[in-house]
């Protein structure tokens, strides 16, 4: 009889301990799930855009207060987590004063680093109108990074360029619009038309 009571108490004690562990485990699991849910919600909120603008256009000014370039596009999505903007079908128009204006098109772009870097991607096209001192220029590549405040651009992607009637290709490019220097990097080709067909 005594052994039965002791066995009963032993089983009861084990049951209480298991129930206690189960309750603590359930509580910990609930807390863990709640914490994970909160973190997930916080992550979603951080990554969510704070504003989206359809059919936008804005002007970037120089340090002296002069208009430097205009960026427009079908849609701009701004993300506050890193103060960056994603643009659908961007168009960049330079307002370079006395220099020849340029127009750049792409399928998408990203503006970051406090609006000092614009990375254009997919079917990037640059068109510069002719002037008294420069021939017209057309350039095609798949990616291009512009540093508007420094008035320069670069890419490590293959480039196809037409300058007047001449054509050139390269595996990369660096250009400084302020100094009018353009360098095609890597292996490439340059084709000049016959002398009588060159644009003067």
PyMOL commands that place a pseudoatom at each C-alpha (Angstrom):
pseudoatom trace, name=CA, resn=UNK, resi=1, chain=A, elem=C, hetatm=0, pos=[0.000, 0.000, 0.000]
pseudoatom trace, name=CA, resn=UNK, resi=2, chain=A, elem=C, hetatm=0, pos=[2.791, 2.357, 0.923]
pseudoatom trace, name=CA, resn=UNK, resi=3, chain=A, elem=C, hetatm=0, pos=[4.634, 1.521, -2.279]
pseudoatom trace, name=CA, resn=UNK, resi=4, chain=A, elem=C, hetatm=0, pos=[1.509, 2.298, -4.303]
pseudoatom trace, name=CA, resn=UNK, resi=5, chain=A, elem=C, hetatm=0, pos=[1.145, 5.726, -2.601]
pseudoatom trace, name=CA, resn=UNK, resi=6, chain=A, elem=C, hetatm=0, pos=[4.811, 6.508, -3.258]
pseudoatom trace, name=CA, resn=UNK, resi=7, chain=A, elem=C, hetatm=0, pos=[4.490, 5.418, -6.881]
pseudoatom trace, name=CA, resn=UNK, resi=8, chain=A, elem=C, hetatm=0, pos=[1.369, 7.573, -7.224]
pseudoatom trace, name=CA, resn=UNK, resi=9, chain=A, elem=C, hetatm=0, pos=[3.156, 10.598, -5.725]
pseudoatom trace, name=CA, resn=UNK, resi=10, chain=A, elem=C, hetatm=0, pos=[6.164, 9.951, -7.974]
pseudoatom trace, name=CA, resn=UNK, resi=11, chain=A, elem=C, hetatm=0, pos=[3.968, 9.841, -11.069]
pseudoatom trace, name=CA, resn=UNK, resi=12, chain=A, elem=C, hetatm=0, pos=[2.138, 12.980, -9.895]
pseudoatom trace, name=CA, resn=UNK, resi=13, chain=A, elem=C, hetatm=0, pos=[5.417, 14.821, -9.323]
pseudoatom trace, name=CA, resn=UNK, resi=14, chain=A, elem=C, hetatm=0, pos=[6.701, 13.847, -12.760]
pseudoatom trace, name=CA, resn=UNK, resi=15, chain=A, elem=C, hetatm=0, pos=[3.399, 14.973, -14.275]
pseudoatom trace, name=CA, resn=UNK, resi=16, chain=A, elem=C, hetatm=0, pos=[3.608, 18.358, -12.537]
pseudoatom trace, name=CA, resn=UNK, resi=17, chain=A, elem=C, hetatm=0, pos=[7.222, 18.841, -13.624]
pseudoatom trace, name=CA, resn=UNK, resi=18, chain=A, elem=C, hetatm=0, pos=[6.366, 17.951, -17.229]
pseudoatom trace, name=CA, resn=UNK, resi=19, chain=A, elem=C, hetatm=0, pos=[3.363, 20.274, -17.144]
pseudoatom trace, name=CA, resn=UNK, resi=20, chain=A, elem=C, hetatm=0, pos=[5.540, 23.057, -15.746]
pseudoatom trace, name=CA, resn=UNK, resi=21, chain=A, elem=C, hetatm=0, pos=[8.157, 22.556, -18.435]
pseudoatom trace, name=CA, resn=UNK, resi=22, chain=A, elem=C, hetatm=0, pos=[5.418, 22.435, -21.041]
pseudoatom trace, name=CA, resn=UNK, resi=23, chain=A, elem=C, hetatm=0, pos=[3.930, 25.683, -19.776]
pseudoatom trace, name=CA, resn=UNK, resi=24, chain=A, elem=C, hetatm=0, pos=[7.330, 27.405, -19.694]
pseudoatom trace, name=CA, resn=UNK, resi=25, chain=A, elem=C, hetatm=0, pos=[8.164, 26.030, -23.134]
pseudoatom trace, name=CA, resn=UNK, resi=26, chain=A, elem=C, hetatm=0, pos=[4.851, 27.187, -24.557]
pseudoatom trace, name=CA, resn=UNK, resi=27, chain=A, elem=C, hetatm=0, pos=[5.355, 30.634, -23.025]
pseudoatom trace, name=CA, resn=UNK, resi=28, chain=A, elem=C, hetatm=0, pos=[8.878, 30.843, -24.442]
pseudoatom trace, name=CA, resn=UNK, resi=29, chain=A, elem=C, hetatm=0, pos=[7.642, 29.698, -27.830]
pseudoatom trace, name=CA, resn=UNK, resi=30, chain=A, elem=C, hetatm=0, pos=[4.878, 32.303, -27.810]
pseudoatom trace, name=CA, resn=UNK, resi=31, chain=A, elem=C, hetatm=0, pos=[7.386, 35.008, -26.786]
pseudoatom trace, name=CA, resn=UNK, resi=32, chain=A, elem=C, hetatm=0, pos=[9.796, 33.891, -29.500]
pseudoatom trace, name=CA, resn=UNK, resi=33, chain=A, elem=C, hetatm=0, pos=[7.054, 33.894, -32.125]
pseudoatom trace, name=CA, resn=UNK, resi=34, chain=A, elem=C, hetatm=0, pos=[5.849, 37.325, -31.024]
pseudoatom trace, name=CA, resn=UNK, resi=35, chain=A, elem=C, hetatm=0, pos=[9.387, 38.714, -31.087]
pseudoatom trace, name=CA, resn=UNK, resi=36, chain=A, elem=C, hetatm=0, pos=[10.033, 37.255, -34.535]
pseudoatom trace, name=CA, resn=UNK, resi=37, chain=A, elem=C, hetatm=0, pos=[6.749, 38.688, -35.755]
pseudoatom trace, name=CA, resn=UNK, resi=38, chain=A, elem=C, hetatm=0, pos=[7.620, 42.124, -34.376]
pseudoatom trace, name=CA, resn=UNK, resi=39, chain=A, elem=C, hetatm=0, pos=[11.052, 42.008, -35.978]
pseudoatom trace, name=CA, resn=UNK, resi=40, chain=A, elem=C, hetatm=0, pos=[9.548, 40.915, -39.262]
pseudoatom trace, name=CA, resn=UNK, resi=41, chain=A, elem=C, hetatm=0, pos=[7.005, 43.722, -39.156]
pseudoatom trace, name=CA, resn=UNK, resi=42, chain=A, elem=C, hetatm=0, pos=[9.748, 46.207, -38.272]
pseudoatom trace, name=CA, resn=UNK, resi=43, chain=A, elem=C, hetatm=0, pos=[11.833, 44.957, -41.198]
pseudoatom trace, name=CA, resn=UNK, resi=44, chain=A, elem=C, hetatm=0, pos=[8.903, 45.305, -43.554]
pseudoatom trace, name=CA, resn=UNK, resi=45, chain=A, elem=C, hetatm=0, pos=[8.244, 48.838, -42.348]
pseudoatom trace, name=CA, resn=UNK, resi=46, chain=A, elem=C, hetatm=0, pos=[11.914, 49.809, -42.685]
pseudoatom trace, name=CA, resn=UNK, resi=47, chain=A, elem=C, hetatm=0, pos=[12.094, 48.519, -46.260]
pseudoatom trace, name=CA, resn=UNK, resi=48, chain=A, elem=C, hetatm=0, pos=[8.785, 49.997, -47.320]
pseudoatom trace, name=CA, resn=UNK, resi=49, chain=A, elem=C, hetatm=0, pos=[8.948, 53.155, -49.467]
pseudoatom trace, name=CA, resn=UNK, resi=50, chain=A, elem=C, hetatm=0, pos=[7.790, 56.337, -47.794]
pseudoatom trace, name=CA, resn=UNK, resi=51, chain=A, elem=C, hetatm=0, pos=[6.571, 57.854, -51.056]
pseudoatom trace, name=CA, resn=UNK, resi=52, chain=A, elem=C, hetatm=0, pos=[6.006, 56.957, -54.716]
pseudoatom trace, name=CA, resn=UNK, resi=53, chain=A, elem=C, hetatm=0, pos=[5.665, 59.602, -57.447]
pseudoatom trace, name=CA, resn=UNK, resi=54, chain=A, elem=C, hetatm=0, pos=[4.235, 58.865, -60.879]
pseudoatom trace, name=CA, resn=UNK, resi=55, chain=A, elem=C, hetatm=0, pos=[5.379, 60.934, -63.861]
pseudoatom trace, name=CA, resn=UNK, resi=56, chain=A, elem=C, hetatm=0, pos=[7.908, 62.959, -61.882]
pseudoatom trace, name=CA, resn=UNK, resi=57, chain=A, elem=C, hetatm=0, pos=[10.559, 65.529, -62.792]
pseudoatom trace, name=CA, resn=UNK, resi=58, chain=A, elem=C, hetatm=0, pos=[13.078, 67.379, -60.628]
pseudoatom trace, name=CA, resn=UNK, resi=59, chain=A, elem=C, hetatm=0, pos=[16.005, 69.736, -61.178]
pseudoatom trace, name=CA, resn=UNK, resi=60, chain=A, elem=C, hetatm=0, pos=[19.383, 69.280, -59.512]
pseudoatom trace, name=CA, resn=UNK, resi=61, chain=A, elem=C, hetatm=0, pos=[21.118, 72.572, -58.726]
pseudoatom trace, name=CA, resn=UNK, resi=62, chain=A, elem=C, hetatm=0, pos=[24.843, 73.286, -58.574]
pseudoatom trace, name=CA, resn=UNK, resi=63, chain=A, elem=C, hetatm=0, pos=[26.555, 74.707, -55.499]
pseudoatom trace, name=CA, resn=UNK, resi=64, chain=A, elem=C, hetatm=0, pos=[26.315, 78.152, -57.086]
pseudoatom trace, name=CA, resn=UNK, resi=65, chain=A, elem=C, hetatm=0, pos=[22.561, 77.843, -57.510]
pseudoatom trace, name=CA, resn=UNK, resi=66, chain=A, elem=C, hetatm=0, pos=[22.547, 77.107, -61.238]
pseudoatom trace, name=CA, resn=UNK, resi=67, chain=A, elem=C, hetatm=0, pos=[20.505, 74.229, -62.716]
pseudoatom trace, name=CA, resn=UNK, resi=68, chain=A, elem=C, hetatm=0, pos=[22.800, 71.276, -63.439]
pseudoatom trace, name=CA, resn=UNK, resi=69, chain=A, elem=C, hetatm=0, pos=[20.519, 68.560, -64.796]
pseudoatom trace, name=CA, resn=UNK, resi=70, chain=A, elem=C, hetatm=0, pos=[16.924, 67.367, -64.891]
pseudoatom trace, name=CA, resn=UNK, resi=71, chain=A, elem=C, hetatm=0, pos=[15.881, 63.823, -64.001]
pseudoatom trace, name=CA, resn=UNK, resi=72, chain=A, elem=C, hetatm=0, pos=[12.423, 62.655, -65.019]
pseudoatom trace, name=CA, resn=UNK, resi=73, chain=A, elem=C, hetatm=0, pos=[10.762, 59.260, -65.334]
pseudoatom trace, name=CA, resn=UNK, resi=74, chain=A, elem=C, hetatm=0, pos=[7.592, 57.185, -65.268]
pseudoatom trace, name=CA, resn=UNK, resi=75, chain=A, elem=C, hetatm=0, pos=[7.818, 56.381, -61.547]
pseudoatom trace, name=CA, resn=UNK, resi=76, chain=A, elem=C, hetatm=0, pos=[10.064, 57.206, -58.599]
pseudoatom trace, name=CA, resn=UNK, resi=77, chain=A, elem=C, hetatm=0, pos=[10.094, 55.069, -55.435]
pseudoatom trace, name=CA, resn=UNK, resi=78, chain=A, elem=C, hetatm=0, pos=[11.955, 56.464, -52.425]
pseudoatom trace, name=CA, resn=UNK, resi=79, chain=A, elem=C, hetatm=0, pos=[13.166, 54.214, -49.592]
pseudoatom trace, name=CA, resn=UNK, resi=80, chain=A, elem=C, hetatm=0, pos=[14.043, 55.963, -46.317]
pseudoatom trace, name=CA, resn=UNK, resi=81, chain=A, elem=C, hetatm=0, pos=[16.202, 53.094, -44.998]
pseudoatom trace, name=CA, resn=UNK, resi=82, chain=A, elem=C, hetatm=0, pos=[19.139, 54.278, -47.154]
pseudoatom trace, name=CA, resn=UNK, resi=83, chain=A, elem=C, hetatm=0, pos=[17.656, 57.461, -48.663]
pseudoatom trace, name=CA, resn=UNK, resi=84, chain=A, elem=C, hetatm=0, pos=[17.779, 55.955, -52.162]
pseudoatom trace, name=CA, resn=UNK, resi=85, chain=A, elem=C, hetatm=0, pos=[15.352, 56.220, -55.078]
pseudoatom trace, name=CA, resn=UNK, resi=86, chain=A, elem=C, hetatm=0, pos=[14.492, 53.705, -57.792]
pseudoatom trace, name=CA, resn=UNK, resi=87, chain=A, elem=C, hetatm=0, pos=[13.309, 55.121, -61.121]
pseudoatom trace, name=CA, resn=UNK, resi=88, chain=A, elem=C, hetatm=0, pos=[11.396, 53.446, -63.934]
pseudoatom trace, name=CA, resn=UNK, resi=89, chain=A, elem=C, hetatm=0, pos=[12.330, 54.646, -67.451]
pseudoatom trace, name=CA, resn=UNK, resi=90, chain=A, elem=C, hetatm=0, pos=[14.550, 57.528, -66.363]
pseudoatom trace, name=CA, resn=UNK, resi=91, chain=A, elem=C, hetatm=0, pos=[15.594, 60.414, -68.608]
pseudoatom trace, name=CA, resn=UNK, resi=92, chain=A, elem=C, hetatm=0, pos=[18.560, 62.580, -67.610]
pseudoatom trace, name=CA, resn=UNK, resi=93, chain=A, elem=C, hetatm=0, pos=[18.980, 65.910, -69.396]
pseudoatom trace, name=CA, resn=UNK, resi=94, chain=A, elem=C, hetatm=0, pos=[22.137, 67.897, -68.748]
pseudoatom trace, name=CA, resn=UNK, resi=95, chain=A, elem=C, hetatm=0, pos=[21.909, 71.664, -68.433]
pseudoatom trace, name=CA, resn=UNK, resi=96, chain=A, elem=C, hetatm=0, pos=[25.567, 72.395, -69.005]
pseudoatom trace, name=CA, resn=UNK, resi=97, chain=A, elem=C, hetatm=0, pos=[25.382, 76.075, -69.863]
pseudoatom trace, name=CA, resn=UNK, resi=98, chain=A, elem=C, hetatm=0, pos=[27.619, 76.758, -72.855]
pseudoatom trace, name=CA, resn=UNK, resi=99, chain=A, elem=C, hetatm=0, pos=[28.395, 73.073, -73.452]
pseudoatom trace, name=CA, resn=UNK, resi=100, chain=A, elem=C, hetatm=0, pos=[26.346, 70.872, -75.728]
pseudoatom trace, name=CA, resn=UNK, resi=101, chain=A, elem=C, hetatm=0, pos=[23.280, 69.428, -73.951]
pseudoatom trace, name=CA, resn=UNK, resi=102, chain=A, elem=C, hetatm=0, pos=[23.094, 65.661, -73.522]
pseudoatom trace, name=CA, resn=UNK, resi=103, chain=A, elem=C, hetatm=0, pos=[20.103, 63.399, -73.016]
pseudoatom trace, name=CA, resn=UNK, resi=104, chain=A, elem=C, hetatm=0, pos=[20.398, 59.958, -71.401]
pseudoatom trace, name=CA, resn=UNK, resi=105, chain=A, elem=C, hetatm=0, pos=[17.705, 57.265, -71.441]
pseudoatom trace, name=CA, resn=UNK, resi=106, chain=A, elem=C, hetatm=0, pos=[17.528, 53.878, -69.679]
pseudoatom trace, name=CA, resn=UNK, resi=107, chain=A, elem=C, hetatm=0, pos=[14.988, 51.309, -68.524]
pseudoatom trace, name=CA, resn=UNK, resi=108, chain=A, elem=C, hetatm=0, pos=[15.694, 51.865, -64.826]
pseudoatom trace, name=CA, resn=UNK, resi=109, chain=A, elem=C, hetatm=0, pos=[17.954, 53.797, -62.490]
pseudoatom trace, name=CA, resn=UNK, resi=110, chain=A, elem=C, hetatm=0, pos=[18.969, 54.131, -58.861]
pseudoatom trace, name=CA, resn=UNK, resi=111, chain=A, elem=C, hetatm=0, pos=[19.825, 57.429, -57.182]
pseudoatom trace, name=CA, resn=UNK, resi=112, chain=A, elem=C, hetatm=0, pos=[21.847, 57.218, -53.965]
pseudoatom trace, name=CA, resn=UNK, resi=113, chain=A, elem=C, hetatm=0, pos=[24.768, 58.652, -51.979]
pseudoatom trace, name=CA, resn=UNK, resi=114, chain=A, elem=C, hetatm=0, pos=[22.836, 61.819, -51.132]
pseudoatom trace, name=CA, resn=UNK, resi=115, chain=A, elem=C, hetatm=0, pos=[21.745, 62.249, -54.756]
pseudoatom trace, name=CA, resn=UNK, resi=116, chain=A, elem=C, hetatm=0, pos=[25.369, 62.455, -55.946]
pseudoatom trace, name=CA, resn=UNK, resi=117, chain=A, elem=C, hetatm=0, pos=[25.361, 59.133, -57.840]
pseudoatom trace, name=CA, resn=UNK, resi=118, chain=A, elem=C, hetatm=0, pos=[22.923, 57.981, -60.522]
pseudoatom trace, name=CA, resn=UNK, resi=119, chain=A, elem=C, hetatm=0, pos=[23.272, 54.399, -61.756]
pseudoatom trace, name=CA, resn=UNK, resi=120, chain=A, elem=C, hetatm=0, pos=[21.415, 53.729, -65.004]
pseudoatom trace, name=CA, resn=UNK, resi=121, chain=A, elem=C, hetatm=0, pos=[20.741, 50.157, -66.125]
pseudoatom trace, name=CA, resn=UNK, resi=122, chain=A, elem=C, hetatm=0, pos=[19.437, 48.286, -69.189]
pseudoatom trace, name=CA, resn=UNK, resi=123, chain=A, elem=C, hetatm=0, pos=[19.532, 49.802, -72.686]
pseudoatom trace, name=CA, resn=UNK, resi=124, chain=A, elem=C, hetatm=0, pos=[21.369, 52.970, -71.680]
pseudoatom trace, name=CA, resn=UNK, resi=125, chain=A, elem=C, hetatm=0, pos=[21.466, 55.505, -74.511]
pseudoatom trace, name=CA, resn=UNK, resi=126, chain=A, elem=C, hetatm=0, pos=[23.348, 58.813, -74.595]
pseudoatom trace, name=CA, resn=UNK, resi=127, chain=A, elem=C, hetatm=0, pos=[22.650, 61.379, -77.311]
pseudoatom trace, name=CA, resn=UNK, resi=128, chain=A, elem=C, hetatm=0, pos=[24.503, 64.670, -77.664]
pseudoatom trace, name=CA, resn=UNK, resi=129, chain=A, elem=C, hetatm=0, pos=[23.454, 67.240, -80.214]
pseudoatom trace, name=CA, resn=UNK, resi=130, chain=A, elem=C, hetatm=0, pos=[26.030, 68.692, -82.631]
pseudoatom trace, name=CA, resn=UNK, resi=131, chain=A, elem=C, hetatm=0, pos=[27.359, 72.204, -82.192]
pseudoatom trace, name=CA, resn=UNK, resi=132, chain=A, elem=C, hetatm=0, pos=[29.868, 74.559, -83.801]
pseudoatom trace, name=CA, resn=UNK, resi=133, chain=A, elem=C, hetatm=0, pos=[32.689, 73.015, -81.768]
pseudoatom trace, name=CA, resn=UNK, resi=134, chain=A, elem=C, hetatm=0, pos=[31.627, 69.358, -81.424]
pseudoatom trace, name=CA, resn=UNK, resi=135, chain=A, elem=C, hetatm=0, pos=[30.134, 66.592, -83.530]
pseudoatom trace, name=CA, resn=UNK, resi=136, chain=A, elem=C, hetatm=0, pos=[26.996, 64.780, -82.559]
pseudoatom trace, name=CA, resn=UNK, resi=137, chain=A, elem=C, hetatm=0, pos=[27.527, 61.737, -80.368]
pseudoatom trace, name=CA, resn=UNK, resi=138, chain=A, elem=C, hetatm=0, pos=[25.513, 58.588, -79.691]
pseudoatom trace, name=CA, resn=UNK, resi=139, chain=A, elem=C, hetatm=0, pos=[26.578, 56.003, -77.125]
pseudoatom trace, name=CA, resn=UNK, resi=140, chain=A, elem=C, hetatm=0, pos=[25.016, 52.668, -76.157]
pseudoatom trace, name=CA, resn=UNK, resi=141, chain=A, elem=C, hetatm=0, pos=[25.756, 50.431, -73.156]
pseudoatom trace, name=CA, resn=UNK, resi=142, chain=A, elem=C, hetatm=0, pos=[23.932, 48.329, -70.543]
pseudoatom trace, name=CA, resn=UNK, resi=143, chain=A, elem=C, hetatm=0, pos=[24.995, 50.217, -67.407]
pseudoatom trace, name=CA, resn=UNK, resi=144, chain=A, elem=C, hetatm=0, pos=[26.291, 53.689, -66.674]
pseudoatom trace, name=CA, resn=UNK, resi=145, chain=A, elem=C, hetatm=0, pos=[27.157, 55.493, -63.440]
pseudoatom trace, name=CA, resn=UNK, resi=146, chain=A, elem=C, hetatm=0, pos=[26.884, 59.282, -63.427]
pseudoatom trace, name=CA, resn=UNK, resi=147, chain=A, elem=C, hetatm=0, pos=[28.409, 61.599, -60.829]
pseudoatom trace, name=CA, resn=UNK, resi=148, chain=A, elem=C, hetatm=0, pos=[26.522, 64.834, -61.607]
pseudoatom trace, name=CA, resn=UNK, resi=149, chain=A, elem=C, hetatm=0, pos=[28.365, 67.122, -59.205]
pseudoatom trace, name=CA, resn=UNK, resi=150, chain=A, elem=C, hetatm=0, pos=[31.704, 66.037, -60.681]
pseudoatom trace, name=CA, resn=UNK, resi=151, chain=A, elem=C, hetatm=0, pos=[30.296, 66.163, -64.245]
pseudoatom trace, name=CA, resn=UNK, resi=152, chain=A, elem=C, hetatm=0, pos=[31.674, 62.721, -65.071]
pseudoatom trace, name=CA, resn=UNK, resi=153, chain=A, elem=C, hetatm=0, pos=[30.422, 59.231, -65.926]
pseudoatom trace, name=CA, resn=UNK, resi=154, chain=A, elem=C, hetatm=0, pos=[31.831, 55.719, -66.174]
pseudoatom trace, name=CA, resn=UNK, resi=155, chain=A, elem=C, hetatm=0, pos=[30.971, 52.115, -66.976]
pseudoatom trace, name=CA, resn=UNK, resi=156, chain=A, elem=C, hetatm=0, pos=[32.717, 48.740, -67.016]
pseudoatom trace, name=CA, resn=UNK, resi=157, chain=A, elem=C, hetatm=0, pos=[30.238, 47.353, -69.557]
pseudoatom trace, name=CA, resn=UNK, resi=158, chain=A, elem=C, hetatm=0, pos=[30.812, 47.081, -73.335]
pseudoatom trace, name=CA, resn=UNK, resi=159, chain=A, elem=C, hetatm=0, pos=[30.285, 50.394, -75.116]
pseudoatom trace, name=CA, resn=UNK, resi=160, chain=A, elem=C, hetatm=0, pos=[29.337, 51.289, -78.685]
pseudoatom trace, name=CA, resn=UNK, resi=161, chain=A, elem=C, hetatm=0, pos=[29.874, 54.911, -79.669]
pseudoatom trace, name=CA, resn=UNK, resi=162, chain=A, elem=C, hetatm=0, pos=[29.271, 56.972, -82.779]
pseudoatom trace, name=CA, resn=UNK, resi=163, chain=A, elem=C, hetatm=0, pos=[30.998, 60.345, -83.052]
pseudoatom trace, name=CA, resn=UNK, resi=164, chain=A, elem=C, hetatm=0, pos=[30.031, 62.095, -86.249]
pseudoatom trace, name=CA, resn=UNK, resi=165, chain=A, elem=C, hetatm=0, pos=[30.560, 59.485, -88.953]
pseudoatom trace, name=CA, resn=UNK, resi=166, chain=A, elem=C, hetatm=0, pos=[33.183, 57.531, -86.955]
pseudoatom trace, name=CA, resn=UNK, resi=167, chain=A, elem=C, hetatm=0, pos=[32.376, 54.559, -84.735]
pseudoatom trace, name=CA, resn=UNK, resi=168, chain=A, elem=C, hetatm=0, pos=[34.213, 53.014, -81.793]
pseudoatom trace, name=CA, resn=UNK, resi=169, chain=A, elem=C, hetatm=0, pos=[33.755, 50.176, -79.321]
pseudoatom trace, name=CA, resn=UNK, resi=170, chain=A, elem=C, hetatm=0, pos=[35.333, 49.340, -75.963]
pseudoatom trace, name=CA, resn=UNK, resi=171, chain=A, elem=C, hetatm=0, pos=[34.849, 47.143, -72.907]
pseudoatom trace, name=CA, resn=UNK, resi=172, chain=A, elem=C, hetatm=0, pos=[34.430, 50.158, -70.632]
pseudoatom trace, name=CA, resn=UNK, resi=173, chain=A, elem=C, hetatm=0, pos=[34.418, 53.938, -70.603]
pseudoatom trace, name=CA, resn=UNK, resi=174, chain=A, elem=C, hetatm=0, pos=[35.368, 56.936, -68.492]
pseudoatom trace, name=CA, resn=UNK, resi=175, chain=A, elem=C, hetatm=0, pos=[34.227, 60.406, -69.476]
pseudoatom trace, name=CA, resn=UNK, resi=176, chain=A, elem=C, hetatm=0, pos=[34.639, 63.861, -67.963]
pseudoatom trace, name=CA, resn=UNK, resi=177, chain=A, elem=C, hetatm=0, pos=[32.254, 66.357, -69.479]
pseudoatom trace, name=CA, resn=UNK, resi=178, chain=A, elem=C, hetatm=0, pos=[33.936, 69.289, -67.736]
pseudoatom trace, name=CA, resn=UNK, resi=179, chain=A, elem=C, hetatm=0, pos=[37.316, 68.606, -69.368]
pseudoatom trace, name=CA, resn=UNK, resi=180, chain=A, elem=C, hetatm=0, pos=[35.773, 67.100, -72.547]
pseudoatom trace, name=CA, resn=UNK, resi=181, chain=A, elem=C, hetatm=0, pos=[37.825, 63.933, -72.113]
pseudoatom trace, name=CA, resn=UNK, resi=182, chain=A, elem=C, hetatm=0, pos=[36.432, 60.522, -73.060]
pseudoatom trace, name=CA, resn=UNK, resi=183, chain=A, elem=C, hetatm=0, pos=[38.372, 57.286, -72.731]
pseudoatom trace, name=CA, resn=UNK, resi=184, chain=A, elem=C, hetatm=0, pos=[37.281, 53.880, -74.012]
pseudoatom trace, name=CA, resn=UNK, resi=185, chain=A, elem=C, hetatm=0, pos=[38.986, 51.162, -71.972]
pseudoatom trace, name=CA, resn=UNK, resi=186, chain=A, elem=C, hetatm=0, pos=[39.886, 47.555, -72.737]
pseudoatom trace, name=CA, resn=UNK, resi=187, chain=A, elem=C, hetatm=0, pos=[40.004, 46.016, -76.177]
pseudoatom trace, name=CA, resn=UNK, resi=188, chain=A, elem=C, hetatm=0, pos=[37.965, 47.697, -78.884]
pseudoatom trace, name=CA, resn=UNK, resi=189, chain=A, elem=C, hetatm=0, pos=[37.849, 49.004, -82.422]
pseudoatom trace, name=CA, resn=UNK, resi=190, chain=A, elem=C, hetatm=0, pos=[37.736, 52.424, -84.098]
pseudoatom trace, name=CA, resn=UNK, resi=191, chain=A, elem=C, hetatm=0, pos=[36.380, 52.874, -87.622]
pseudoatom trace, name=CA, resn=UNK, resi=192, chain=A, elem=C, hetatm=0, pos=[36.901, 56.163, -89.480]
pseudoatom trace, name=CA, resn=UNK, resi=193, chain=A, elem=C, hetatm=0, pos=[34.942, 56.845, -92.677]
pseudoatom trace, name=CA, resn=UNK, resi=194, chain=A, elem=C, hetatm=0, pos=[36.713, 57.859, -95.881]
pseudoatom trace, name=CA, resn=UNK, resi=195, chain=A, elem=C, hetatm=0, pos=[38.019, 61.429, -95.706]
pseudoatom trace, name=CA, resn=UNK, resi=196, chain=A, elem=C, hetatm=0, pos=[35.298, 62.799, -97.954]
pseudoatom trace, name=CA, resn=UNK, resi=197, chain=A, elem=C, hetatm=0, pos=[32.551, 61.394, -95.664]
pseudoatom trace, name=CA, resn=UNK, resi=198, chain=A, elem=C, hetatm=0, pos=[33.862, 62.794, -92.395]
pseudoatom trace, name=CA, resn=UNK, resi=199, chain=A, elem=C, hetatm=0, pos=[31.709, 65.366, -90.667]
pseudoatom trace, name=CA, resn=UNK, resi=200, chain=A, elem=C, hetatm=0, pos=[33.422, 68.720, -90.466]
for i in range(1, 200): cmd.bond("trace and resi %d" % i, "trace and resi %d" % (i + 1))
show_as sticks, trace
zoom trace
